Each structure stands twice: as C-alpha cells, then as structure tokens.
Amino acid sequence: MTEETRKAIDRICKGDPIECSAEAYRSEIRDALVRFALVCVDNNDTVRMRTALGEVNRLDRKHGYGPSARSPGKLT
C-alpha cells in the first residue's frame, strides 16, 4: 500500500473526502477503498462502510470509472 492510499483511507476514517489523481484512483485507491468497506462490514461498522462506498461512487463519477454514461444499458 502506497502512502497516497494510506492517506486516502485515513481521510475516510476522519469523514473527509478524498482528493487524488485519476491514475492513482484507478491503479490502487479504488481497490483499497472497496477492501476497506469489506473489512468494515466484517466489523459491523456500517457507517464507515457506507462512507467508503459513497466515496467510491463519487470518485467513479469524477474520474469516469465504469460503464459509459452514453450507453448505460449496453455492455458492448
């Protein structure tokens, strides 16, 4: 885990939004946030789990991660 990823997880724990580059988000921060949310589920910490997944959703939209907005119903 890189220092930037650690800082992102720390910001989530404090309830602050994450600011990162699209490259850093796609390369490792997104995966780390999802893993963090899963750990929170295991620990019955639904508040942090929802916060982490909400941040994943926000950053997915910000950095254009996921299916194209032009054709949300088409996978090809």
Rosetta blueprint (number, residue, H / E / L):
1 M L
2 T L
3 E H
4 E H
5 T H
6 R H
7 K H
8 A H
9 I H
10 D H
11 R H
12 I H
13 C H
14 K H
15 G L
16 D L
17 P L
18 I L
19 E L
20 C L
21 S L
22 A H
23 E H
24 A H
25 Y H
26 R H
27 S H
28 E H
29 I H
30 R H
31 D H
32 A H
33 L H
34 V H
35 R H
36 F H
37 A H
38 L H
39 V H
40 C H
41 V H
42 D H
43 N L
44 N L
45 D L
46 T H
47 V H
48 R H
49 M H
50 R H
51 T H
52 A H
53 L H
54 G H
55 E H
56 V H
57 N H
58 R H
59 L H
60 D H
61 R H
62 K H
63 H H
64 G L
65 Y L
66 G L
67 P L
68 S L
69 A L
70 R L
71 S L
72 P L
73 G L
74 K L
75 L L
76 T L
